[in-house]
Amino acid sequence: MKPKCLFLAGVLFATGAVAQEKPAGDIIVTARKPIDAPVARRFVRNITALTQDQIARFDAPVCPIAIGFEPEIEKQLVARMRRVAKAVGAELAPDQCAGNVALVTTDDGGALVKALRSTHPNLLEGLEPRQIDRMIESEGPVRSWSATAVVNEDGQRLSPPTSGDFMDPPTLVVKTASFVNPSSKQIIDSATVVIDAKAVIGRSAIQLADYAMMRALARTRPVAGDSDVGTILSLFDPFSPSALSVTDADVAYLKALYAMPGNRTATYQMARIAEQLKRSAAPSTGKMP
């Protein structure tokens, strides 16, 4: 079966829904105060979308691709996306790999999602109908979604039912039992970030790649307004100062998530991430290693 993100590339080029805007431009960045504990906890809570009381992340090697940009820009984007993944501790796939993180630009993201729902619904697998409707109707420039799955401690997935009887559901074999840590973990199989072509104009390749990875490596939400914590997640908010790249807080968030075991509760995960943010350098001008 062709990987979903690579199949999406074929759909886009087949429909002609591809923009060729070159990302460029300078952005002014505003410095931030150090992050204290309440601010760190609030930031983590506000940007995190949970999956069954866990923060989902990639378990398999990450393979970023870029779709809809000029070929040279796509190379720059992929190189930067790979650098971010490596810097935060996510496992990287070899250069020649099947894409599972896609950064896409197109003239109308809502129209693209609508077309996918009609012609290739498998590319939206895991989303509820109301979630798809919201993406289609959204007036914002970005649409982001992830396909997630539940696995046991060893990464094994649900076993299919042995019969067609509805009373015989899929099962997940677990090897440990704990009142503290779950026996399963939520993982991201693939992630897609679609940005309207008009919003790409004036943004650098670094900004676009970093934003995509911050949305894809964890199921995070964009930030609106003047946040107490500098973050690339505010890149497309007109009332927020735009970071030139992922910030120290962004890197700290992803590093903490990928450093801890996947089978932890959301409460544990968010506490550890907030603690890492508090220890980070904190200004929005932070540089990625």
ZADO-1210 file (C-alpha; in nm, 4 decimals, padded with zeros to 6 digits):
<atoms>
<atom x="00.0000" y="00.0000" z="00.0000" code="MET" pos="1"/>
<atom x="00.1331" y="00.3433" z="-00.0900" code="LYS" pos="2"/>
<atom x="00.2119" y="00.5576" z="00.2197" code="PRO" pos="3"/>
<atom x="-00.0621" y="00.8126" z="00.2898" code="LYS" pos="4"/>
<atom x="00.1581" y="01.1216" z="00.2693" code="CYS" pos="5"/>
<atom x="00.3130" y="01.0171" z="-00.0613" code="LEU" pos="6"/>
<atom x="-00.0305" y="00.9299" z="-00.1956" code="PHE" pos="7"/>
<atom x="-00.1463" y="01.2789" z="-00.0961" code="LEU" pos="8"/>
<atom x="00.1285" y="01.4212" z="-00.3184" code="ALA" pos="9"/>
<atom x="-00.0166" y="01.2345" z="-00.6148" code="GLY" pos="10"/>
<atom x="-00.3644" y="01.3634" z="-00.5388" code="VAL" pos="11"/>
<atom x="-00.2445" y="01.7228" z="-00.5206" code="LEU" pos="12"/>
<atom x="-00.0514" y="01.7136" z="-00.8453" code="PHE" pos="13"/>
<atom x="-00.3286" y="01.5269" z="-01.0232" code="ALA" pos="14"/>
<atom x="-00.5821" y="01.7951" z="-00.9298" code="THR" pos="15"/>
<atom x="-00.3464" y="02.0844" z="-00.9963" code="GLY" pos="16"/>
<atom x="-00.3990" y="02.2125" z="-00.6419" code="ALA" pos="17"/>
<atom x="-00.0363" y="02.3167" z="-00.6045" code="VAL" pos="18"/>
<atom x="00.1087" y="02.6601" z="-00.5347" code="ALA" pos="19"/>
<atom x="00.4574" y="02.7733" z="-00.6288" code="GLN" pos="20"/>
<atom x="00.5041" y="03.0622" z="-00.3890" code="GLU" pos="21"/>
<atom x="00.8581" y="03.1015" z="-00.2586" code="LYS" pos="22"/>
<atom x="00.8765" y="03.1520" z="00.1200" code="PRO" pos="23"/>
<atom x="01.0864" y="03.4524" z="00.2137" code="ALA" pos="24"/>
<atom x="01.0924" y="03.7630" z="00.4294" code="GLY" pos="25"/>
<atom x="01.2174" y="03.9009" z="00.7604" code="ASP" pos="26"/>
<atom x="01.0221" y="03.8784" z="01.0850" code="ILE" pos="27"/>
<atom x="01.0743" y="04.0903" z="01.3966" code="ILE" pos="28"/>
<atom x="01.0987" y="03.8857" z="01.7156" code="VAL" pos="29"/>
<atom x="01.0152" y="04.0097" z="02.0657" code="THR" pos="30"/>
<atom x="01.2080" y="03.8751" z="02.3653" code="ALA" pos="31"/>
<atom x="01.0243" y="03.7079" z="02.6540" code="ARG" pos="32"/>
<atom x="01.0634" y="03.6822" z="03.0287" code="LYS" pos="33"/>
<atom x="01.1830" y="03.3562" z="03.1879" code="PRO" pos="34"/>
<atom x="00.9101" y="03.0946" z="03.2211" code="ILE" pos="35"/>
<atom x="00.7809" y="03.0289" z="03.5717" code="ASP" pos="36"/>
<atom x="00.5919" y="02.7148" z="03.6759" code="ALA" pos="37"/>
<atom x="00.2309" y="02.8424" z="03.6393" code="PRO" pos="38"/>
<atom x="00.3060" y="02.9925" z="03.2972" code="VAL" pos="39"/>
<atom x="00.4740" y="02.6704" z="03.1808" code="ALA" pos="40"/>
<atom x="00.1823" y="02.4556" z="03.2943" code="ARG" pos="41"/>
<atom x="-00.0722" y="02.6849" z="03.1296" code="ARG" pos="42"/>
<atom x="00.1221" y="02.6920" z="02.8029" code="PHE" pos="43"/>
<atom x="00.1501" y="02.3121" z="02.7876" code="VAL" pos="44"/>
<atom x="-00.2196" y="02.2703" z="02.8671" code="ARG" pos="45"/>
<atom x="-00.3286" y="02.5249" z="02.6073" code="ASN" pos="46"/>
<atom x="-00.1298" y="02.3906" z="02.3130" code="ILE" pos="47"/>
<atom x="-00.1733" y="02.0169" z="02.3758" code="THR" pos="48"/>
<atom x="-00.4444" y="01.8069" z="02.2103" code="ALA" pos="49"/>
<atom x="-00.4791" y="01.4777" z="02.3959" code="LEU" pos="50"/>
<atom x="-00.5497" y="01.1350" z="02.2488" code="THR" pos="51"/>
<atom x="-00.7249" y="00.9035" z="02.4948" code="GLN" pos="52"/>
<atom x="-00.5631" y="01.0774" z="02.7962" code="ASP" pos="53"/>
<atom x="-00.2139" y="01.0660" z="02.6484" code="GLN" pos="54"/>
<atom x="00.0023" y="01.2916" z="02.4333" code="ILE" pos="55"/>
<atom x="00.0540" y="01.0953" z="02.1130" code="ALA" pos="56"/>
<atom x="00.3928" y="01.0961" z="01.9440" code="ARG" pos="57"/>
<atom x="00.5744" y="00.9099" z="01.6676" code="PHE" pos="58"/>
<atom x="00.7083" y="00.5660" z="01.7551" code="ASP" pos="59"/>
<atom x="00.8310" y="00.4866" z="01.4046" code="ALA" pos="60"/>
<atom x="01.1120" y="00.6786" z="01.2320" code="PRO" pos="61"/>
<atom x="01.0026" y="01.0183" z="01.1025" code="VAL" pos="62"/>
<atom x="01.0176" y="01.0855" z="00.7273" code="CYS" pos="63"/>
<atom x="00.9242" y="01.4458" z="00.6349" code="PRO" pos="64"/>
<atom x="00.8183" y="01.5490" z="00.2848" code="ILE" pos="65"/>
<atom x="00.7124" y="01.8853" z="00.1366" code="ALA" pos="66"/>
<atom x="00.4480" y="01.9153" z="-00.1356" code="ILE" pos="67"/>
<atom x="00.3441" y="02.2076" z="-00.3547" code="GLY" pos="68"/>
<atom x="00.6581" y="02.4245" z="-00.3319" code="PHE" pos="69"/>
<atom x="00.9293" y="02.4860" z="-00.5890" code="GLU" pos="70"/>
<atom x="01.1701" y="02.1891" z="-00.5973" code="PRO" pos="71"/>
<atom x="01.4612" y="02.3786" z="-00.4399" code="GLU" pos="72"/>
<atom x="01.2385" y="02.5114" z="-00.1612" code="ILE" pos="73"/>
<atom x="01.1074" y="02.1604" z="-00.0972" code="GLU" pos="74"/>
<atom x="01.4648" y="02.0404" z="-00.0457" code="LYS" pos="75"/>
<atom x="01.5289" y="02.3200" z="00.2030" code="GLN" pos="76"/>
<atom x="01.2076" y="02.2460" z="00.3882" code="LEU" pos="77"/>
<atom x="01.2735" y="01.8734" z="00.4163" code="VAL" pos="78"/>
<atom x="01.6318" y="01.9309" z="00.5321" code="ALA" pos="79"/>
<atom x="01.5126" y="02.1666" z="00.8042" code="ARG" pos="80"/>
<atom x="01.2267" y="01.9366" z="00.9095" code="MET" pos="81"/>
<atom x="01.4733" y="01.6515" z="00.9480" code="ARG" pos="82"/>
<atom x="01.7047" y="01.8725" z="01.1525" code="ARG" pos="83"/>
<atom x="01.4234" y="01.9622" z="01.3920" code="VAL" pos="84"/>
<atom x="01.3229" y="01.5976" z="01.4351" code="ALA" pos="85"/>
<atom x="01.6817" y="01.4991" z="01.5125" code="LYS" pos="86"/>
<atom x="01.7316" y="01.7896" z="01.7544" code="ALA" pos="87"/>
<atom x="01.4320" y="01.6947" z="01.9682" code="VAL" pos="88"/>
<atom x="01.5117" y="01.3249" z="01.9877" code="GLY" pos="89"/>
<atom x="01.2652" y="01.1791" z="01.7380" code="ALA" pos="90"/>
<atom x="01.4001" y="00.8852" z="01.5401" code="GLU" pos="91"/>
<atom x="01.4758" y="00.9749" z="01.1785" code="LEU" pos="92"/>
<atom x="01.4178" y="00.7530" z="00.8763" code="ALA" pos="93"/>
<atom x="01.6888" y="00.7309" z="00.6062" code="PRO" pos="94"/>
<atom x="01.6862" y="00.9940" z="00.3333" code="ASP" pos="95"/>
<atom x="01.5081" y="00.7631" z="00.0887" code="GLN" pos="96"/>
<atom x="01.1970" y="00.6811" z="00.2872" code="CYS" pos="97"/>
<atom x="00.8189" y="00.6657" z="00.2705" code="ALA" pos="98"/>
<atom x="00.6835" y="01.0003" z="00.3891" code="GLY" pos="99"/>
<atom x="00.4809" y="01.0098" z="00.7086" code="ASN" pos="100"/>
<atom x="00.4993" y="01.3854" z="00.7841" code="VAL" pos="101"/>
<atom x="00.3743" y="01.6084" z="00.5027" code="ALA" pos="102"/>
<atom x="00.4001" y="01.9874" z="00.4773" code="LEU" pos="103"/>
<atom x="00.1634" y="02.0910" z="00.1990" code="VAL" pos="104"/>
<atom x="00.0825" y="02.4236" z="00.0385" code="THR" pos="105"/>
<atom x="-00.2198" y="02.4688" z="-00.1861" code="THR" pos="106"/>
<atom x="-00.4415" y="02.7529" z="-00.3054" code="ASP" pos="107"/>
<atom x="-00.7368" y="02.6550" z="-00.0844" code="ASP" pos="108"/>
<atom x="-00.6827" y="02.4186" z="00.2061" code="GLY" pos="109"/>
<atom x="-01.0531" y="02.3882" z="00.2786" code="GLY" pos="110"/>
<atom x="-01.1247" y="02.2855" z="-00.0788" code="ALA" pos="111"/>
<atom x="-00.8450" y="02.0294" z="-00.0629" code="LEU" pos="112"/>
<atom x="-00.9871" y="01.8689" z="00.2519" code="VAL" pos="113"/>
<atom x="-01.3347" y="01.8659" z="00.0945" code="LYS" pos="114"/>
<atom x="-01.1986" y="01.6933" z="-00.2150" code="ALA" pos="115"/>
<atom x="-01.0124" y="01.4378" z="-00.0052" code="LEU" pos="116"/>
<atom x="-01.3280" y="01.3575" z="00.1889" code="ARG" pos="117"/>
<atom x="-01.5115" y="01.2805" z="-00.1333" code="SER" pos="118"/>
<atom x="-01.2425" y="01.1023" z="-00.3312" code="THR" pos="119"/>
<atom x="-00.9826" y="00.9715" z="-00.0845" code="HIS" pos="120"/>
<atom x="-01.1405" y="00.9490" z="00.2628" code="PRO" pos="121"/>
<atom x="-00.8634" y="00.7116" z="00.3763" code="ASN" pos="122"/>
<atom x="-00.6308" y="01.0138" z="00.3873" code="LEU" pos="123"/>
<atom x="-00.8522" y="01.1560" z="00.6651" code="LEU" pos="124"/>
<atom x="-00.8725" y="00.8299" z="00.8564" code="GLU" pos="125"/>
<atom x="-00.9238" y="00.8766" z="01.2286" code="GLY" pos="126"/>
<atom x="-01.0987" y="01.2125" z="01.2026" code="LEU" pos="127"/>
<atom x="-01.4603" y="01.2487" z="01.3081" code="GLU" pos="128"/>
<atom x="-01.7026" y="01.3968" z="01.0509" code="PRO" pos="129"/>
<atom x="-01.7428" y="01.7125" z="01.2588" code="ARG" pos="130"/>
<atom x="-01.3651" y="01.7593" z="01.2677" code="GLN" pos="131"/>
<atom x="-01.3482" y="01.7341" z="00.8893" code="ILE" pos="132"/>
<atom x="-01.6372" y="01.9792" z="00.8588" code="ASP" pos="133"/>
<atom x="-01.4553" y="02.2290" z="01.0811" code="ARG" pos="134"/>
<atom x="-01.1416" y="02.2065" z="00.8683" code="MET" pos="135"/>
<atom x="-01.3397" y="02.2621" z="00.5496" code="ILE" pos="136"/>
<atom x="-01.5283" y="02.5587" z="00.6926" code="GLU" pos="137"/>
<atom x="-01.2322" y="02.7154" z="00.8723" code="SER" pos="138"/>
<atom x="-01.1262" y="03.0590" z="00.7517" code="GLU" pos="139"/>
<atom x="-00.7777" y="03.0144" z="00.8943" code="GLY" pos="140"/>
<atom x="-00.4764" y="02.9505" z="00.6694" code="PRO" pos="141"/>
<atom x="-00.3670" y="02.6211" z="00.8308" code="VAL" pos="142"/>
<atom x="-00.5252" y="02.2770" z="00.8574" code="ARG" pos="143"/>
<atom x="-00.3431" y="02.0057" z="01.0460" code="SER" pos="144"/>
<atom x="-00.4378" y="01.6483" z="01.1305" code="TRP" pos="145"/>
<atom x="-00.2793" y="01.3244" z="01.2488" code="SER" pos="146"/>
<atom x="-00.3605" y="00.9557" z="01.2128" code="ALA" pos="147"/>
<atom x="-00.3132" y="00.7878" z="01.5509" code="THR" pos="148"/>
<atom x="-00.3194" y="00.4312" z="01.6802" code="ALA" pos="149"/>
<atom x="-00.2947" y="00.2507" z="02.0121" code="VAL" pos="150"/>
<atom x="-00.0162" y="-00.0027" z="02.0707" code="VAL" pos="151"/>
<atom x="00.1137" y="-00.2014" z="02.3671" code="ASN" pos="152"/>
<atom x="00.4470" y="-00.1497" z="02.5463" code="GLU" pos="153"/>
<atom x="00.6339" y="-00.3279" z="02.2649" code="ASP" pos="154"/>
<atom x="00.4622" y="-00.1389" z="01.9845" code="GLY" pos="155"/>
<atom x="00.2266" y="-00.4226" z="01.8910" code="GLN" pos="156"/>
<atom x="-00.1099" y="-00.3151" z="01.7538" code="ARG" pos="157"/>
<atom x="-00.4639" y="-00.4384" z="01.8028" code="LEU" pos="158"/>
<atom x="-00.5147" y="-00.7957" z="01.6914" code="SER" pos="159"/>
<atom x="-00.8004" y="-00.8356" z="01.4409" code="PRO" pos="160"/>
<atom x="-01.1078" y="-01.0308" z="01.5542" code="PRO" pos="161"/>
<atom x="-01.0943" y="-01.4025" z="01.4892" code="THR" pos="162"/>
<atom x="-01.4475" y="-01.4006" z="01.3517" code="SER" pos="163"/>
<atom x="-01.6918" y="-01.1612" z="01.1922" code="GLY" pos="164"/>
<atom x="-01.9060" y="-01.1512" z="01.5043" code="ASP" pos="165"/>
<atom x="-01.9494" y="-00.7982" z="01.6435" code="PHE" pos="166"/>
<atom x="-01.9158" y="-00.9547" z="01.9891" code="MET" pos="167"/>
<atom x="-01.5581" y="-01.0484" z="01.9000" code="ASP" pos="168"/>
<atom x="-01.3793" y="-00.7088" z="01.8971" code="PRO" pos="169"/>
<atom x="-01.0101" y="-00.6464" z="01.8216" code="PRO" pos="170"/>
<atom x="-00.7836" y="-00.7102" z="02.1190" code="THR" pos="171"/>
<atom x="-00.4616" y="-00.5559" z="02.2471" code="LEU" pos="172"/>
<atom x="-00.2205" y="-00.7917" z="02.4210" code="VAL" pos="173"/>
<atom x="-00.0419" y="-00.6206" z="02.7116" code="VAL" pos="174"/>
<atom x="00.2429" y="-00.7631" z="02.9172" code="LYS" pos="175"/>
<atom x="00.2370" y="-00.5439" z="03.2261" code="THR" pos="176"/>
<atom x="-00.0263" y="-00.4110" z="03.4629" code="ALA" pos="177"/>
<atom x="00.0196" y="-00.0957" z="03.6693" code="SER" pos="178"/>
<atom x="-00.1972" y="00.1430" z="03.8654" code="PHE" pos="179"/>
<atom x="00.0488" y="00.4200" z="03.7791" code="VAL" pos="180"/>
<atom x="00.1483" y="00.3735" z="03.4132" code="ASN" pos="181"/>
<atom x="-00.0844" y="00.2648" z="03.1315" code="PRO" pos="182"/>
<atom x="-00.0143" y="-00.0647" z="02.9547" code="SER" pos="183"/>
<atom x="-00.0648" y="00.0992" z="02.6168" code="SER" pos="184"/>
<atom x="00.0438" y="00.4130" z="02.4382" code="LYS" pos="185"/>
<atom x="-00.0997" y="00.6385" z="02.1697" code="GLN" pos="186"/>
<atom x="00.1234" y="00.6826" z="01.8661" code="ILE" pos="187"/>
<atom x="00.1113" y="00.9019" z="01.5568" code="ILE" pos="188"/>
<atom x="00.1248" y="00.7053" z="01.2322" code="ASP" pos="189"/>
<atom x="00.1246" y="01.0069" z="01.0004" code="SER" pos="190"/>
<atom x="00.0731" y="01.3837" z="01.0196" code="ALA" pos="191"/>
<atom x="-00.0284" y="01.6386" z="00.7579" code="THR" pos="192"/>
<atom x="00.0007" y="02.0183" z="00.7781" code="VAL" pos="193"/>
<atom x="-00.1707" y="02.2110" z="00.4961" code="VAL" pos="194"/>
<atom x="-00.0985" y="02.5839" z="00.4603" code="ILE" pos="195"/>
<atom x="-00.2831" y="02.8116" z="00.2199" code="ASP" pos="196"/>
<atom x="-00.0495" y="02.9537" z="-00.0452" code="ALA" pos="197"/>
<atom x="-00.1278" y="03.3170" z="00.0425" code="LYS" pos="198"/>
<atom x="-00.0113" y="03.2573" z="00.3994" code="ALA" pos="199"/>
<atom x="00.3188" y="03.1097" z="00.2784" code="VAL" pos="200"/>
<atom x="00.4210" y="03.4427" z="00.1240" code="ILE" pos="201"/>
<atom x="00.6521" y="03.6360" z="00.3553" code="GLY" pos="202"/>
<atom x="00.7462" y="03.3308" z="00.5619" code="ARG" pos="203"/>
<atom x="01.0921" y="03.1779" z="00.5502" code="SER" pos="204"/>
<atom x="01.1551" y="02.8118" z="00.4777" code="ALA" pos="205"/>
<atom x="01.2827" y="02.7740" z="00.8345" code="ILE" pos="206"/>
<atom x="00.9638" y="02.9192" z="00.9816" code="GLN" pos="207"/>
<atom x="00.7390" y="02.6969" z="00.7703" code="LEU" pos="208"/>
<atom x="00.9381" y="02.3811" z="00.8389" code="ALA" pos="209"/>
<atom x="00.9615" y="02.4507" z="01.2115" code="ASP" pos="210"/>
<atom x="00.5908" y="02.5280" z="01.2397" code="TYR" pos="211"/>
<atom x="00.5032" y="02.2082" z="01.0559" code="ALA" pos="212"/>
<atom x="00.7193" y="01.9942" z="01.2830" code="MET" pos="213"/>
<atom x="00.5821" y="02.1561" z="01.5976" code="MET" pos="214"/>
<atom x="00.2317" y="02.0668" z="01.4759" code="ARG" pos="215"/>
<atom x="00.3265" y="01.7194" z="01.3484" code="ALA" pos="216"/>
<atom x="00.5611" y="01.5679" z="01.6073" code="LEU" pos="217"/>
<atom x="00.2926" y="01.6182" z="01.8706" code="ALA" pos="218"/>
<atom x="-00.0748" y="01.7002" z="01.8265" code="ARG" pos="219"/>
<atom x="-00.0396" y="02.0665" z="01.9203" code="THR" pos="220"/>
<atom x="-00.2716" y="02.3618" z="01.8678" code="ARG" pos="221"/>
<atom x="-00.1789" y="02.7012" z="01.7203" code="PRO" pos="222"/>
<atom x="-00.1355" y="02.9944" z="01.9580" code="VAL" pos="223"/>
<atom x="-00.3417" y="03.3120" z="01.9237" code="ALA" pos="224"/>
<atom x="-00.2677" y="03.6424" z="02.0906" code="GLY" pos="225"/>
<atom x="00.0420" y="03.7595" z="02.2743" code="ASP" pos="226"/>
<atom x="00.1450" y="03.4443" z="02.4587" code="SER" pos="227"/>
<atom x="00.3574" y="03.4557" z="02.7736" code="ASP" pos="228"/>
<atom x="00.5765" y="03.1939" z="02.6072" code="VAL" pos="229"/>
<atom x="00.7475" y="03.2539" z="02.2747" code="GLY" pos="230"/>
<atom x="00.6533" y="02.9837" z="02.0252" code="THR" pos="231"/>
<atom x="00.6543" y="02.9138" z="01.6531" code="ILE" pos="232"/>
<atom x="00.2895" y="02.8086" z="01.6982" code="LEU" pos="233"/>
<atom x="00.1883" y="03.1757" z="01.6809" code="SER" pos="234"/>
<atom x="00.3388" y="03.2122" z="01.3316" code="LEU" pos="235"/>
<atom x="00.0064" y="03.2668" z="01.1555" code="PHE" pos="236"/>
<atom x="-00.1635" y="03.4781" z="01.4218" code="ASP" pos="237"/>
<atom x="-00.1730" y="03.8436" z="01.3070" code="PRO" pos="238"/>
<atom x="-00.1674" y="03.9740" z="01.6648" code="PHE" pos="239"/>
<atom x="00.1349" y="03.7760" z="01.7852" code="SER" pos="240"/>
<atom x="00.5064" y="03.8445" z="01.7390" code="PRO" pos="241"/>
<atom x="00.6469" y="03.5856" z="01.4995" code="SER" pos="242"/>
<atom x="00.9461" y="03.3759" z="01.5965" code="ALA" pos="243"/>
<atom x="01.2213" y="03.3300" z="01.3405" code="LEU" pos="244"/>
<atom x="01.2353" y="02.9582" z="01.4199" code="SER" pos="245"/>
<atom x="01.1341" y="02.7066" z="01.6831" code="VAL" pos="246"/>
<atom x="01.1968" y="02.8636" z="02.0216" code="THR" pos="247"/>
<atom x="01.3674" y="02.7240" z="02.3275" code="ASP" pos="248"/>
<atom x="01.0221" y="02.6484" z="02.4688" code="ALA" pos="249"/>
<atom x="00.9183" y="02.4609" z="02.1532" code="ASP" pos="250"/>
<atom x="01.2327" y="02.2505" z="02.1555" code="VAL" pos="251"/>
<atom x="01.1967" y="02.1848" z="02.5291" code="ALA" pos="252"/>
<atom x="00.8373" y="02.0678" z="02.4800" code="TYR" pos="253"/>
<atom x="00.9266" y="01.8161" z="02.2096" code="LEU" pos="254"/>
<atom x="01.2489" y="01.7010" z="02.3772" code="LYS" pos="255"/>
<atom x="01.0652" y="01.6223" z="02.6989" code="ALA" pos="256"/>
<atom x="00.7901" y="01.4360" z="02.5132" code="LEU" pos="257"/>
<atom x="01.0304" y="01.2192" z="02.3139" code="TYR" pos="258"/>
<atom x="01.2640" y="01.1538" z="02.6079" code="ALA" pos="259"/>
<atom x="01.0041" y="00.9935" z="02.8351" code="MET" pos="260"/>
<atom x="00.8398" y="00.6514" z="02.7890" code="PRO" pos="261"/>
<atom x="00.5313" y="00.6630" z="02.5688" code="GLY" pos="262"/>
<atom x="00.3091" y="00.4713" z="02.8097" code="ASN" pos="263"/>
<atom x="00.2486" y="00.7538" z="03.0550" code="ARG" pos="264"/>
<atom x="-00.0678" y="00.9439" z="03.1429" code="THR" pos="265"/>
<atom x="-00.1311" y="01.2919" z="03.0098" code="ALA" pos="266"/>
<atom x="-00.1018" y="01.4296" z="03.3621" code="THR" pos="267"/>
<atom x="00.2470" y="01.2835" z="03.3987" code="TYR" pos="268"/>
<atom x="00.3512" y="01.3882" z="03.0471" code="GLN" pos="269"/>
<atom x="00.2339" y="01.7470" z="03.0829" code="MET" pos="270"/>
<atom x="00.3988" y="01.7843" z="03.4234" code="ALA" pos="271"/>
<atom x="00.7340" y="01.6621" z="03.2896" code="ARG" pos="272"/>
<atom x="00.7076" y="01.8869" z="02.9833" code="ILE" pos="273"/>
<atom x="00.6197" y="02.1913" z="03.1957" code="ALA" pos="274"/>
<atom x="00.9195" y="02.1221" z="03.4172" code="GLU" pos="275"/>
<atom x="01.1442" y="02.1083" z="03.1105" code="GLN" pos="276"/>
<atom x="01.0001" y="02.4371" z="02.9839" code="LEU" pos="277"/>
<atom x="01.0698" y="02.6030" z="03.3183" code="LYS" pos="278"/>
<atom x="01.4351" y="02.4988" z="03.2872" code="ARG" pos="279"/>
<atom x="01.4628" y="02.6168" z="02.9266" code="SER" pos="280"/>
<atom x="01.6203" y="02.9500" z="02.8311" code="ALA" pos="281"/>
<atom x="01.2704" y="03.0765" z="02.7443" code="ALA" pos="282"/>
<atom x="01.3101" y="03.3737" z="02.5079" code="PRO" pos="283"/>
<atom x="01.1378" y="03.3451" z="02.1731" code="SER" pos="284"/>
<atom x="01.4697" y="03.4125" z="01.9978" code="THR" pos="285"/>
<atom x="01.6004" y="03.0763" z="02.1200" code="GLY" pos="286"/>
<atom x="01.8139" y="02.8810" z="01.8741" code="LYS" pos="287"/>
<atom x="01.7746" y="02.5155" z="01.7912" code="MET" pos="288"/>
<atom x="02.0851" y="02.3018" z="01.8535" code="PRO" pos="289"/>
</atoms>
